[in-house]
Each structure stands twice: as structure tokens, then as C-alpha cells.
Amino acid sequence: MDRTFVIAAALFGFIGVAAGAFGAHALRESLSPRDLEIFETAVRYQLVHAVALLGIASAWARWPESAGTLALSGWLMVGGVTVFSGSLYLLVLSGMRWLGAVTPLGGVTMLAGWAMLGWAALRAGSSS
């Protein structure tokens, strides 16, 4: 599973850098300043969580007793990024503003992923 999260991190990182470059170069002239800001928010959260997934994969080797909680944390972050950043990308590129109502679900899911990561660290620390 730790390998899975490294692969997910690499994919999110790759797509995040590509999307950031696309936004900075190809979209800068065609988007409103507000939409460009929204697009950049999606990129930023995606890249931050790519790094977080690397941390989860690293913690896996250090705290094998927390593997289940770490897996939950990782999958929550993967799902959260997909919904949060994905909905923002689609909102900006398609003009479907209703997708803004979906975005907070991704944010809450990412928060749950961070909470599970903290819980995994607390549990691992109490058993060592």
C-alpha cells in the first residue's frame, strides 16, 4: 500500500505541475482573474497533498502497527484531492458553476485524511 501512495503522489505531482504550467501560460489570457485564482487554488491543494501522500508512505515503514489508519488517511486524501481539485478544474474550464457546491466535500475529505494521519501518529507513539 505504501507503494500505491507513492504512485498516487507522483501522479498528483505530475498533473499538478502540468496544470500549473497550463494555467500560467495557456489560460492566463482566457480566464478572469478570479477563475485563474480558483485554478491556482486547485493546483496548490493538489501539490500539497501529493507531498502529504509521500509522508504517509514514509510513515508506513516507520509505524506498521498503524497501517490501517494510514491507509484510510491516504485514501481520504486521494479522494479529497480528486473531488476538491477536480471540481475546481472543471468549474473553471467548463463554466459549470454548480460544481462549487461539490468542492467543500473534497475539502472535508482532505481534512479527515489529515485527522487520520494525526491519529495514526498518536497510536504509533503510544505503542512504542
N, CA, C and O atoms as CSV, one atom per row, in Angstrom:
chain,resi,resn,atom,element,x,y,z
A,1,MET,N,N,0.822,-1.202,0.000
A,1,MET,CA,C,0.000,0.000,0.000
A,1,MET,C,C,0.862,1.262,0.000
A,1,MET,O,O,0.492,2.261,-0.616
A,2,ASP,N,N,2.007,1.225,0.684
A,2,ASP,CA,C,2.861,2.413,0.688
A,2,ASP,C,C,3.297,2.767,-0.731
A,2,ASP,O,O,3.390,3.943,-1.082
A,3,ARG,N,N,3.563,1.753,-1.540
A,3,ARG,CA,C,3.920,1.977,-2.947
A,3,ARG,C,C,2.769,2.629,-3.704
A,3,ARG,O,O,2.991,3.490,-4.556
A,4,THR,N,N,1.555,2.226,-3.399
A,4,THR,CA,C,0.374,2.813,-4.033
A,4,THR,C,C,0.318,4.313,-3.783
A,4,THR,O,O,0.008,5.088,-4.688
A,5,PHE,N,N,0.619,4.724,-2.549
A,5,PHE,CA,C,0.550,6.146,-2.234
A,5,PHE,C,C,1.709,6.927,-2.842
A,5,PHE,O,O,1.558,8.112,-3.140
A,6,VAL,N,N,2.857,6.293,-3.032
A,6,VAL,CA,C,3.948,6.958,-3.745
A,6,VAL,C,C,3.550,7.155,-5.206
A,6,VAL,O,O,3.815,8.207,-5.787
A,7,ILE,N,N,2.920,6.153,-5.793
A,7,ILE,CA,C,2.449,6.267,-7.179
A,7,ILE,C,C,1.388,7.370,-7.282
A,7,ILE,O,O,1.421,8.179,-8.209
A,8,ALA,N,N,0.451,7.401,-6.334
A,8,ALA,CA,C,-0.577,8.455,-6.334
A,8,ALA,C,C,0.072,9.824,-6.170
A,8,ALA,O,O,-0.330,10.783,-6.828
A,9,ALA,N,N,1.071,9.921,-5.300
A,9,ALA,CA,C,1.783,11.188,-5.102
A,9,ALA,C,C,2.468,11.626,-6.394
A,9,ALA,O,O,2.405,12.795,-6.772
A,10,ALA,N,N,3.113,10.692,-7.058
A,10,ALA,CA,C,3.788,11.015,-8.313
A,10,ALA,C,C,2.786,11.483,-9.364
A,10,ALA,O,O,3.042,12.443,-10.090
A,11,LEU,N,N,1.653,10.805,-9.440
A,11,LEU,CA,C,0.617,11.188,-10.400
A,11,LEU,C,C,0.057,12.571,-10.072
A,11,LEU,O,O,-0.062,13.419,-10.957
A,12,PHE,N,N,-0.284,12.800,-8.809
A,12,PHE,CA,C,-0.789,14.116,-8.407
A,12,PHE,C,C,0.262,15.198,-8.636
A,12,PHE,O,O,-0.063,16.295,-9.091
A,13,GLY,N,N,1.518,14.895,-8.323
A,13,GLY,CA,C,2.584,15.867,-8.535
A,13,GLY,C,C,2.755,16.198,-10.008
A,13,GLY,O,O,2.866,17.365,-10.383
A,14,PHE,N,N,2.776,15.178,-10.831
A,14,PHE,CA,C,2.925,15.378,-12.274
A,14,PHE,C,C,1.784,16.214,-12.832
A,14,PHE,O,O,2.005,17.200,-13.535
A,15,ILE,N,N,0.566,15.808,-12.510
A,15,ILE,CA,C,-0.604,16.533,-13.011
A,15,ILE,C,C,-0.649,17.952,-12.447
A,15,ILE,O,O,-1.015,18.895,-13.149
A,16,GLY,N,N,-0.272,18.098,-11.169
A,16,GLY,CA,C,-0.276,19.423,-10.559
A,16,GLY,C,C,0.693,20.377,-11.223
A,16,GLY,O,O,0.349,21.531,-11.479
A,17,VAL,N,N,1.905,19.914,-11.507
A,17,VAL,CA,C,2.885,20.768,-12.191
A,17,VAL,C,C,2.407,21.086,-13.608
A,17,VAL,O,O,2.506,22.227,-14.058
A,18,ALA,N,N,1.890,20.080,-14.306
A,18,ALA,CA,C,1.386,20.305,-15.667
A,18,ALA,C,C,0.210,21.284,-15.655
A,18,ALA,O,O,0.144,22.185,-16.491
A,19,ALA,N,N,-0.710,21.112,-14.718
A,19,ALA,CA,C,-1.862,22.011,-14.633
A,19,ALA,C,C,-1.421,23.426,-14.271
A,19,ALA,O,O,-1.955,24.401,-14.800
A,20,GLY,N,N,-0.451,23.536,-13.373
A,20,GLY,CA,C,0.061,24.854,-13.009
A,20,GLY,C,C,0.682,25.565,-14.205
A,20,GLY,O,O,0.447,26.755,-14.413
A,21,ALA,N,N,1.461,24.849,-14.978
A,21,ALA,CA,C,2.068,25.433,-16.176
A,21,ALA,C,C,1.002,25.792,-17.204
A,21,ALA,O,O,1.075,26.842,-17.842
A,22,PHE,N,N,0.022,24.923,-17.361
A,22,PHE,CA,C,-1.083,25.177,-18.292
A,22,PHE,C,C,-1.839,26.434,-17.874
A,22,PHE,O,O,-2.160,27.279,-18.709
A,23,GLY,N,N,-2.119,26.551,-16.585
A,23,GLY,CA,C,-2.823,27.731,-16.092
A,23,GLY,C,C,-2.017,29.004,-16.265
A,23,GLY,O,O,-2.556,30.041,-16.650
A,24,ALA,N,N,-0.724,28.924,-15.981
A,24,ALA,CA,C,0.130,30.112,-16.056
A,24,ALA,C,C,0.370,30.577,-17.489
A,24,ALA,O,O,0.542,31.770,-17.736
A,25,HIS,N,N,0.381,29.641,-18.427
A,25,HIS,CA,C,0.733,30.007,-19.796
A,25,HIS,C,C,-0.468,29.997,-20.740
A,25,HIS,O,O,-0.717,30.989,-21.425
A,26,ALA,N,N,-1.202,28.911,-20.787
A,26,ALA,CA,C,-2.277,28.783,-21.767
A,26,ALA,C,C,-3.574,29.460,-21.327
A,26,ALA,O,O,-4.340,29.939,-22.163
A,27,LEU,N,N,-3.820,29.498,-20.027
A,27,LEU,CA,C,-5.107,30.027,-19.558
A,27,LEU,C,C,-5.048,31.481,-19.091
A,27,LEU,O,O,-6.091,32.120,-18.952
A,28,ARG,N,N,-3.879,32.004,-18.852
A,28,ARG,CA,C,-3.743,33.346,-18.261
A,28,ARG,C,C,-4.534,34.400,-19.038
A,28,ARG,O,O,-5.136,35.285,-18.430
A,29,GLU,N,N,-4.542,34.321,-20.346
A,29,GLU,CA,C,-5.229,35.331,-21.157
A,29,GLU,C,C,-6.722,35.051,-21.334
A,29,GLU,O,O,-7.490,35.959,-21.652
A,30,SER,N,N,-7.134,33.803,-21.131
A,30,SER,CA,C,-8.527,33.458,-21.407
A,30,SER,C,C,-9.409,33.377,-20.165
A,30,SER,O,O,-10.633,33.328,-20.290
A,31,LEU,N,N,-8.819,33.363,-18.973
A,31,LEU,CA,C,-9.605,33.279,-17.742
A,31,LEU,C,C,-9.668,34.633,-17.053
A,31,LEU,O,O,-8.764,35.459,-17.177
A,32,SER,N,N,-10.747,34.838,-16.332
A,32,SER,CA,C,-10.831,36.030,-15.492
A,32,SER,C,C,-9.824,35.883,-14.357
A,32,SER,O,O,-9.412,34.767,-14.041
A,33,PRO,N,N,-9.426,36.984,-13.746
A,33,PRO,CA,C,-8.507,36.867,-12.608
A,33,PRO,C,C,-9.052,35.961,-11.509
A,33,PRO,O,O,-8.292,35.216,-10.890
A,34,ARG,N,N,-10.364,36.015,-11.259
A,34,ARG,CA,C,-10.965,35.164,-10.224
A,34,ARG,C,C,-10.882,33.687,-10.601
A,34,ARG,O,O,-10.551,32.851,-9.761
A,35,ASP,N,N,-11.181,33.363,-11.855
A,35,ASP,CA,C,-11.098,31.965,-12.282
A,35,ASP,C,C,-9.659,31.462,-12.265
A,35,ASP,O,O,-9.412,30.302,-11.935
A,36,LEU,N,N,-8.714,32.318,-12.615
A,36,LEU,CA,C,-7.307,31.920,-12.547
A,36,LEU,C,C,-6.904,31.649,-11.101
A,36,LEU,O,O,-6.148,30.717,-10.826
A,37,GLU,N,N,-7.407,32.460,-10.185
A,37,GLU,CA,C,-7.144,32.243,-8.755
A,37,GLU,C,C,-7.736,30.909,-8.290
A,37,GLU,O,O,-7.099,30.181,-7.529
A,38,ILE,N,N,-8.927,30.595,-8.736
A,38,ILE,CA,C,-9.569,29.317,-8.389
A,38,ILE,C,C,-8.743,28.153,-8.936
A,38,ILE,O,O,-8.516,27.165,-8.237
A,39,PHE,N,N,-8.298,28.272,-10.177
A,39,PHE,CA,C,-7.483,27.232,-10.796
A,39,PHE,C,C,-6.191,27.033,-10.011
A,39,PHE,O,O,-5.782,25.900,-9.757
A,40,GLU,N,N,-5.557,28.127,-9.632
A,40,GLU,CA,C,-4.310,28.049,-8.859
A,40,GLU,C,C,-4.530,27.426,-7.485
A,40,GLU,O,O,-3.649,26.736,-6.973
A,41,THR,N,N,-5.692,27.660,-6.885
A,41,THR,CA,C,-6.024,27.025,-5.603
A,41,THR,C,C,-6.093,25.511,-5.780
A,41,THR,O,O,-5.580,24.762,-4.948
A,42,ALA,N,N,-6.725,25.062,-6.860
A,42,ALA,CA,C,-6.806,23.622,-7.134
A,42,ALA,C,C,-5.409,23.018,-7.276
A,42,ALA,O,O,-5.125,21.953,-6.728
A,43,VAL,N,N,-4.544,23.707,-8.012
A,43,VAL,CA,C,-3.174,23.224,-8.206
A,43,VAL,C,C,-2.441,23.160,-6.870
A,43,VAL,O,O,-1.791,22.159,-6.568
A,44,ARG,N,N,-2.542,24.216,-6.071
A,44,ARG,CA,C,-1.826,24.279,-4.786
A,44,ARG,C,C,-2.243,23.146,-3.861
A,44,ARG,O,O,-1.389,22.473,-3.284
A,45,TYR,N,N,-3.544,22.928,-3.711
A,45,TYR,CA,C,-4.006,21.860,-2.824
A,45,TYR,C,C,-3.592,20.490,-3.353
A,45,TYR,O,O,-3.256,19.598,-2.573
A,46,GLN,N,N,-3.615,20.322,-4.659
A,46,GLN,CA,C,-3.199,19.044,-5.234
A,46,GLN,C,C,-1.728,18.778,-4.946
A,46,GLN,O,O,-1.364,17.665,-4.565
A,47,LEU,N,N,-0.879,19.786,-5.123
A,47,LEU,CA,C,0.554,19.589,-4.895
A,47,LEU,C,C,0.878,19.372,-3.421
A,47,LEU,O,O,1.724,18.541,-3.089
A,48,VAL,N,N,0.219,20.102,-2.545
A,48,VAL,CA,C,0.446,19.910,-1.107
A,48,VAL,C,C,0.092,18.482,-0.706
A,48,VAL,O,O,0.806,17.855,0.077
A,49,HIS,N,N,-0.999,17.980,-1.238
A,49,HIS,CA,C,-1.424,16.634,-0.853
A,49,HIS,C,C,-0.608,15.546,-1.543
A,49,HIS,O,O,-0.555,14.415,-1.059
A,50,ALA,N,N,0.029,15.871,-2.665
A,50,ALA,CA,C,0.983,14.922,-3.250
A,50,ALA,C,C,2.133,14.699,-2.275
A,50,ALA,O,O,2.567,13.565,-2.069
A,51,VAL,N,N,2.622,15.773,-1.683
A,51,VAL,CA,C,3.697,15.657,-0.697
A,51,VAL,C,C,3.205,14.923,0.544
A,51,VAL,O,O,3.931,14.108,1.114
A,52,ALA,N,N,1.975,15.207,0.966
A,52,ALA,CA,C,1.411,14.520,2.134
A,52,ALA,C,C,1.340,13.008,1.894
A,52,ALA,O,O,1.590,12.224,2.809
A,53,LEU,N,N,1.005,12.603,0.680
A,53,LEU,CA,C,0.953,11.173,0.373
A,53,LEU,C,C,2.337,10.534,0.476
A,53,LEU,O,O,2.457,9.374,0.871
A,54,LEU,N,N,3.367,11.275,0.127
A,54,LEU,CA,C,4.731,10.763,0.322
A,54,LEU,C,C,5.016,10.576,1.810
A,54,LEU,O,O,5.668,9.611,2.208
A,55,GLY,N,N,4.526,11.502,2.623
A,55,GLY,CA,C,4.686,11.371,4.073
A,55,GLY,C,C,3.970,10.151,4.615
A,55,GLY,O,O,4.491,9.457,5.488
A,56,ILE,N,N,2.787,9.888,4.108
A,56,ILE,CA,C,2.034,8.709,4.544
A,56,ILE,C,C,2.789,7.436,4.159
A,56,ILE,O,O,2.894,6.506,4.958
A,57,ALA,N,N,3.312,7.399,2.940
A,57,ALA,CA,C,4.076,6.228,2.505
A,57,ALA,C,C,5.313,6.036,3.374
A,57,ALA,O,O,5.683,4.907,3.695
A,58,SER,N,N,5.942,7.124,3.748
A,58,SER,CA,C,7.123,7.046,4.614
A,58,SER,C,C,6.750,6.568,6.015
A,58,SER,O,O,7.464,5.766,6.617
A,59,ALA,N,N,5.632,7.063,6.526
A,59,ALA,CA,C,5.184,6.661,7.866
A,59,ALA,C,C,4.838,5.178,7.915
A,59,ALA,O,O,4.932,4.546,8.966
A,60,TRP,N,N,4.443,4.636,6.787
A,60,TRP,CA,C,4.058,3.227,6.704
A,60,TRP,C,C,5.185,2.323,7.200
A,60,TRP,O,O,4.950,1.387,7.965
A,61,ALA,N,N,6.406,2.610,6.760
A,61,ALA,CA,C,7.548,1.789,7.167
A,61,ALA,C,C,7.894,2.020,8.634
A,61,ALA,O,O,8.350,1.106,9.321
A,62,ARG,N,N,7.681,3.220,9.101
A,62,ARG,CA,C,8.037,3.558,10.476
A,62,ARG,C,C,7.012,3.057,11.485
A,62,ARG,O,O,7.372,2.661,12.594
A,63,TRP,N,N,5.750,3.073,11.111
A,63,TRP,CA,C,4.672,2.696,12.029
A,63,TRP,C,C,3.780,1.609,11.412
A,63,TRP,O,O,2.616,1.874,11.110
A,64,PRO,N,N,4.294,0.417,11.225
A,64,PRO,CA,C,3.485,-0.636,10.594
A,64,PRO,C,C,2.229,-0.980,11.396
A,64,PRO,O,O,1.244,-1.460,10.836
A,65,GLU,N,N,2.267,-0.735,12.709
A,65,GLU,CA,C,1.088,-1.023,13.519
A,65,GLU,C,C,-0.071,-0.072,13.218
A,65,GLU,O,O,-1.208,-0.337,13.607
A,66,SER,N,N,0.211,1.028,12.531
A,66,SER,CA,C,-0.828,1.996,12.158
A,66,SER,C,C,-1.200,1.911,10.681
A,66,SER,O,O,-1.784,2.844,10.130
A,67,ALA,N,N,-0.865,0.805,10.048
A,67,ALA,CA,C,-1.066,0.673,8.604
A,67,ALA,C,C,-2.515,0.907,8.191
A,67,ALA,O,O,-2.764,1.571,7.184
A,68,GLY,N,N,-3.460,0.383,8.936
A,68,GLY,CA,C,-4.864,0.560,8.580
A,68,GLY,C,C,-5.297,2.015,8.628
A,68,GLY,O,O,-6.001,2.486,7.735
A,69,THR,N,N,-4.883,2.721,9.657
A,69,THR,CA,C,-5.228,4.133,9.791
A,69,THR,C,C,-4.501,4.954,8.734
A,69,THR,O,O,-5.071,5.900,8.189
A,70,LEU,N,N,-3.256,4.607,8.439
A,70,LEU,CA,C,-2.523,5.296,7.389
A,70,LEU,C,C,-3.171,5.070,6.025
A,70,LEU,O,O,-3.241,5.985,5.205
A,71,ALA,N,N,-3.643,3.849,5.790
A,71,ALA,CA,C,-4.339,3.570,4.521
A,71,ALA,C,C,-5.591,4.434,4.412
A,71,ALA,O,O,-5.856,5.009,3.356
A,72,LEU,N,N,-6.352,4.529,5.482
A,72,LEU,CA,C,-7.553,5.360,5.475
A,72,LEU,C,C,-7.173,6.811,5.212
A,72,LEU,O,O,-7.820,7.489,4.414
A,73,SER,N,N,-6.130,7.288,5.878
A,73,SER,CA,C,-5.661,8.651,5.672
A,73,SER,C,C,-5.312,8.898,4.205
A,73,SER,O,O,-5.732,9.895,3.618
A,74,GLY,N,N,-4.555,7.997,3.632
A,74,GLY,CA,C,-4.143,8.149,2.238
A,74,GLY,C,C,-5.308,8.153,1.278
A,74,GLY,O,O,-5.374,8.987,0.375
A,75,TRP,N,N,-6.231,7.223,1.468
A,75,TRP,CA,C,-7.379,7.159,0.554
A,75,TRP,C,C,-8.294,8.364,0.720
A,75,TRP,O,O,-8.879,8.838,-0.254
A,76,LEU,N,N,-8.421,8.862,1.949
A,76,LEU,CA,C,-9.205,10.085,2.144
A,76,LEU,C,C,-8.553,11.257,1.411
A,76,LEU,O,O,-9.242,12.074,0.802
A,77,MET,N,N,-7.230,11.335,1.473
A,77,MET,CA,C,-6.549,12.420,0.763
A,77,MET,C,C,-6.673,12.266,-0.746
A,77,MET,O,O,-6.888,13.252,-1.452
A,78,VAL,N,N,-6.541,11.051,-1.246
A,78,VAL,CA,C,-6.704,10.819,-2.686
A,78,VAL,C,C,-8.114,11.224,-3.124
A,78,VAL,O,O,-8.286,11.934,-4.114
A,79,GLY,N,N,-9.109,10.767,-2.381
A,79,GLY,CA,C,-10.488,11.126,-2.721
A,79,GLY,C,C,-10.744,12.618,-2.585
A,79,GLY,O,O,-11.416,13.223,-3.420
A,80,GLY,N,N,-10.204,13.202,-1.525
A,80,GLY,CA,C,-10.407,14.627,-1.300
A,80,GLY,C,C,-9.802,15.481,-2.404
A,80,GLY,O,O,-10.432,16.425,-2.880
A,81,VAL,N,N,-8.596,15.155,-2.805
A,81,VAL,CA,C,-7.954,15.910,-3.887
A,81,VAL,C,C,-8.728,15.737,-5.184
A,81,VAL,O,O,-8.936,16.696,-5.927
A,82,THR,N,N,-9.148,14.517,-5.448
A,82,THR,CA,C,-9.890,14.255,-6.678
A,82,THR,C,C,-11.158,15.102,-6.730
A,82,THR,O,O,-11.461,15.706,-7.759
A,83,VAL,N,N,-11.897,15.148,-5.628
A,83,VAL,CA,C,-13.145,15.914,-5.592
A,83,VAL,C,C,-12.865,17.413,-5.514
A,83,VAL,O,O,-13.452,18.186,-6.271
A,84,PHE,N,N,-11.972,17.839,-4.608
A,84,PHE,CA,C,-11.707,19.258,-4.407
A,84,PHE,C,C,-11.075,19.878,-5.660
A,84,PHE,O,O,-11.656,20.760,-6.292
A,85,SER,N,N,-9.885,19.403,-6.002
A,85,SER,CA,C,-9.194,19.996,-7.144
A,85,SER,C,C,-9.926,19.695,-8.445
A,85,SER,O,O,-10.045,20.562,-9.311
A,86,GLY,N,N,-10.411,18.477,-8.578
A,86,GLY,CA,C,-11.140,18.114,-9.792
A,86,GLY,C,C,-12.351,18.984,-10.034
A,86,GLY,O,O,-12.592,19.408,-11.164
A,87,SER,N,N,-13.120,19.257,-8.991
A,87,SER,CA,C,-14.307,20.095,-9.167
A,87,SER,C,C,-13.921,21.531,-9.511
A,87,SER,O,O,-14.610,22.189,-10.290
A,88,LEU,N,N,-12.826,22.019,-8.935
A,88,LEU,CA,C,-12.387,23.381,-9.266
A,88,LEU,C,C,-11.864,23.466,-10.693
A,88,LEU,O,O,-12.152,24.434,-11.396
A,89,TYR,N,N,-11.102,22.471,-11.132
A,89,TYR,CA,C,-10.642,22.465,-12.523
A,89,TYR,C,C,-11.841,22.475,-13.476
A,89,TYR,O,O,-11.897,23.260,-14.422
A,90,LEU,N,N,-12.788,21.589,-13.202
A,90,LEU,CA,C,-13.969,21.504,-14.074
A,90,LEU,C,C,-14.808,22.772,-14.026
A,90,LEU,O,O,-15.320,23.217,-15.054
A,91,LEU,N,N,-14.951,23.351,-12.856
A,91,LEU,CA,C,-15.717,24.592,-12.701
A,91,LEU,C,C,-15.128,25.679,-13.601
A,91,LEU,O,O,-15.857,26.346,-14.335
A,92,VAL,N,N,-13.815,25.854,-13.542
A,92,VAL,CA,C,-13.157,26.909,-14.306
A,92,VAL,C,C,-13.167,26.606,-15.805
A,92,VAL,O,O,-13.445,27.490,-16.615
A,93,LEU,N,N,-12.869,25.374,-16.168
A,93,LEU,CA,C,-12.734,25.033,-17.584
A,93,LEU,C,C,-14.068,24.849,-18.299
A,93,LEU,O,O,-14.163,25.058,-19.508
A,94,SER,N,N,-15.094,24.458,-17.552
A,94,SER,CA,C,-16.391,24.206,-18.188
A,94,SER,C,C,-17.401,25.327,-17.964
A,94,SER,O,O,-18.373,25.454,-18.708
A,95,GLY,N,N,-17.165,26.133,-16.941
A,95,GLY,CA,C,-18.130,27.181,-16.609
A,95,GLY,C,C,-19.321,26.673,-15.812
A,95,GLY,O,O,-20.248,27.435,-15.539
A,96,MET,N,N,-19.313,25.406,-15.435
A,96,MET,CA,C,-20.415,24.839,-14.640
A,96,MET,C,C,-20.228,25.259,-13.182
A,96,MET,O,O,-19.587,24.559,-12.397
A,97,ARG,N,N,-20.788,26.394,-12.841
A,97,ARG,CA,C,-20.593,26.979,-11.523
A,97,ARG,C,C,-21.172,26.139,-10.389
A,97,ARG,O,O,-20.736,26.265,-9.245
A,98,TRP,N,N,-22.126,25.304,-10.683
A,98,TRP,CA,C,-22.733,24.462,-9.644
A,98,TRP,C,C,-21.699,23.526,-9.022
A,98,TRP,O,O,-21.907,23.036,-7.912
A,99,LEU,N,N,-20.601,23.272,-9.708
A,99,LEU,CA,C,-19.566,22.406,-9.155
A,99,LEU,C,C,-18.940,22.993,-7.896
A,99,LEU,O,O,-18.341,22.270,-7.100
A,100,GLY,N,N,-19.081,24.302,-7.716
A,100,GLY,CA,C,-18.590,24.935,-6.494
A,100,GLY,C,C,-19.255,24.376,-5.252
A,100,GLY,O,O,-18.684,24.437,-4.163
A,101,ALA,N,N,-20.461,23.829,-5.401
A,101,ALA,CA,C,-21.158,23.217,-4.265
A,101,ALA,C,C,-20.553,21.868,-3.891
A,101,ALA,O,O,-20.739,21.401,-2.768
A,102,VAL,N,N,-19.840,21.243,-4.805
A,102,VAL,CA,C,-19.225,19.936,-4.576
A,102,VAL,C,C,-17.855,20.081,-3.901
A,102,VAL,O,O,-17.440,19.217,-3.129
A,103,THR,N,N,-17.173,21.164,-4.199
A,103,THR,CA,C,-15.803,21.385,-3.738
A,103,THR,C,C,-15.619,21.200,-2.230
A,103,THR,O,O,-14.657,20.549,-1.821
A,104,PRO,N,N,-16.505,21.747,-1.386
A,104,PRO,CA,C,-16.303,21.578,0.060
A,104,PRO,C,C,-16.303,20.121,0.526
A,104,PRO,O,O,-15.680,19.801,1.538
A,105,LEU,N,N,-16.989,19.242,-0.193
A,105,LEU,CA,C,-16.957,17.822,0.166
A,105,LEU,C,C,-15.532,17.279,0.045
A,105,LEU,O,O,-15.087,16.481,0.870
A,106,GLY,N,N,-14.833,17.718,-0.985
A,106,GLY,CA,C,-13.436,17.324,-1.128
A,106,GLY,C,C,-12.579,17.906,-0.019
A,106,GLY,O,O,-11.672,17.245,0.485
A,107,GLY,N,N,-12.866,19.142,0.360
A,107,GLY,CA,C,-12.117,19.766,1.455
A,107,GLY,C,C,-12.310,19.041,2.769
A,107,GLY,O,O,-11.352,18.824,3.511
A,108,VAL,N,N,-13.539,18.669,3.060
A,108,VAL,CA,C,-13.814,17.928,4.300
A,108,VAL,C,C,-13.132,16.567,4.261
A,108,VAL,O,O,-12.626,16.096,5.279
A,109,THR,N,N,-13.116,15.947,3.112
A,109,THR,CA,C,-12.456,14.649,2.971
A,109,THR,C,C,-10.948,14.767,3.190
A,109,THR,O,O,-10.340,13.904,3.823
A,110,MET,N,N,-10.344,15.844,2.662
A,110,MET,CA,C,-8.911,16.056,2.911
A,110,MET,C,C,-8.655,16.302,4.395
A,110,MET,O,O,-7.681,15.790,4.947
A,111,LEU,N,N,-9.519,17.080,5.044
A,111,LEU,CA,C,-9.376,17.301,6.492
A,111,LEU,C,C,-9.442,15.983,7.257
A,111,LEU,O,O,-8.673,15.763,8.193
A,112,ALA,N,N,-10.353,15.117,6.861
A,112,ALA,CA,C,-10.456,13.808,7.513
A,112,ALA,C,C,-9.172,13.005,7.300
A,112,ALA,O,O,-8.731,12.287,8.198
A,113,GLY,N,N,-8.574,13.124,6.116
A,113,GLY,CA,C,-7.308,12.444,5.855
A,113,GLY,C,C,-6.195,12.936,6.772
A,113,GLY,O,O,-5.405,12.140,7.280
A,114,TRP,N,N,-6.133,14.247,6.982
A,114,TRP,CA,C,-5.142,14.795,7.915
A,114,TRP,C,C,-5.412,14.339,9.339
A,114,TRP,O,O,-4.482,14.025,10.081
A,115,ALA,N,N,-6.681,14.302,9.722
A,115,ALA,CA,C,-7.024,13.840,11.078
A,115,ALA,C,C,-6.606,12.383,11.269
A,115,ALA,O,O,-6.087,12.023,12.326
A,116,MET,N,N,-6.825,11.552,10.269
A,116,MET,CA,C,-6.426,10.147,10.364
A,116,MET,C,C,-4.912,10.005,10.410
A,116,MET,O,O,-4.397,9.117,11.090
A,117,LEU,N,N,-4.193,10.864,9.700
A,117,LEU,CA,C,-2.731,10.830,9.765
A,117,LEU,C,C,-2.267,11.169,11.184
A,117,LEU,O,O,-1.376,10.511,11.722
A,118,GLY,N,N,-2.867,12.184,11.781
A,118,GLY,CA,C,-2.538,12.522,13.157
A,118,GLY,C,C,-2.874,11.396,14.116
A,118,GLY,O,O,-2.113,11.104,15.038
A,119,TRP,N,N,-4.019,10.764,13.894
A,119,TRP,CA,C,-4.449,9.644,14.742
A,119,TRP,C,C,-3.460,8.472,14.616
A,119,TRP,O,O,-3.124,7.820,15.605
A,120,ALA,N,N,-3.007,8.220,13.388
A,120,ALA,CA,C,-2.029,7.145,13.179
A,120,ALA,C,C,-0.748,7.432,13.944
A,120,ALA,O,O,-0.164,6.528,14.542
A,121,ALA,N,N,-0.312,8.669,13.930
A,121,ALA,CA,C,0.925,9.037,14.645
A,121,ALA,C,C,0.721,8.916,16.152
A,121,ALA,O,O,1.611,8.445,16.860
A,122,LEU,N,N,-0.429,9.334,16.642
A,122,LEU,CA,C,-0.703,9.199,18.089
A,122,LEU,C,C,-0.732,7.747,18.519
A,122,LEU,O,O,-0.163,7.383,19.548
A,123,ARG,N,N,-1.390,6.926,17.734
A,123,ARG,CA,C,-1.482,5.494,18.070
A,123,ARG,C,C,-0.113,4.845,18.016
A,123,ARG,O,O,0.220,4.025,18.872
A,124,ALA,N,N,0.686,5.204,17.016
A,124,ALA,CA,C,2.024,4.601,16.903
A,124,ALA,C,C,2.907,5.028,18.055
A,124,ALA,O,O,3.681,4.228,18.582
A,125,GLY,N,N,2.798,6.263,18.442
A,125,GLY,CA,C,3.608,6.767,19.541
A,125,GLY,C,C,3.258,6.127,20.885
A,125,GLY,O,O,4.121,5.975,21.749
A,126,SER,N,N,1.999,5.758,21.053
A,126,SER,CA,C,1.591,5.170,22.334
A,126,SER,C,C,1.980,3.706,22.447
A,126,SER,O,O,2.005,3.153,23.547
A,127,SER,N,N,2.286,3.069,21.312
A,127,SER,CA,C,2.622,1.647,21.380
A,127,SER,C,C,4.135,1.405,21.339
A,127,SER,O,O,4.576,0.260,21.432
A,128,SER,N,N,4.928,2.464,21.201
A,128,SER,CA,C,6.379,2.235,21.139
A,128,SER,C,C,7.058,2.561,22.434
A,128,SER,O,O,8.277,2.422,22.544
